[in-house]
Amino acid sequence: MPQVIHTPWEPDPQKRYELINYDYGRTPPYHMTSGFWAAYSPDGLHWTEVEENPVLVDPGDVGNFVWDPHVERYRGYPKTFAPVRGYRRRCVGFTSTTDFERLPPAEWIFRIKDGKNEGRIFAELVSSHDGIHWVRQAGERHPFFPSAKPAAGIRPWWLR
């Protein structure tokens, strides 16, 4: 999904809006490399691609990107993949820069529940004051939205 960041502080009036979007790299000859592509616009309607796309090469096809006014940096949280005991695992990545047209490779965080695998996947409520260091509730980590197995004999709604 394209994300648009309004940048009224930008001195160049042609760059009042910045856009970042994932492209799978299947449209030759221009978009041969998968990754996040960037563009800018004076009005949010007419877009010009940055000179060197993609600005973040293929970390994964999902990401959230924002301008953090507290540290005056762009921050991105793309899905990325990391090797874990010979397997490729999905992870939440983090990248940060002052230059919208050049994002450094994403770093990743991965939690192993039992030392063998990641266990069940569920959403947890976390908070952060800086977007880098995250705090979960103390003690046992309880799912914010618990996952559940369908009751015996009942088909899940998405299979009905």
Stockholm file with secondary structure:
# STOCKHOLM 1.0

chainA/1-160         MPQVIHTPWEPDPQKRYELINYDYGRTPPYHMTSGFWAAYSPDGLHWTEVEENPVLVDPGDVGNFVWDPHVERYRGYPKTFAPVRGYRRRCVGFTSTTDFERLPPAEWIFRIKDGKNEGRIFAELVSSHDGIHWVRQAGERHPFFPSAKPAAGIRPWWLR
#=GR chainA/1-160 SS CCEEEECTTCSSGGGSEEEEEEECSCBTTTBCSCEEEEEEESSSSSCEECSSCCSEECSCSCEEEEEETTTTEEEEEEEEEEEETTEEEEEEEEEEESCTTCCCCCEEECCCSSSSSCCSCCBCCEECSSSSSCEECSSSCCCSBCCCCCCTTCCCGGGC
#=GC SS_cons         CCEEEECTTCSSGGGSEEEEEEECSCBTTTBCSCEEEEEEESSSSSCEECSSCCSEECSCSCEEEEEETTTTEEEEEEEEEEEETTEEEEEEEEEEESCTTCCCCCEEECCCSSSSSCCSCCBCCEECSSSSSCEECSSSCCCSBCCCCCCTTCCCGGGC
//
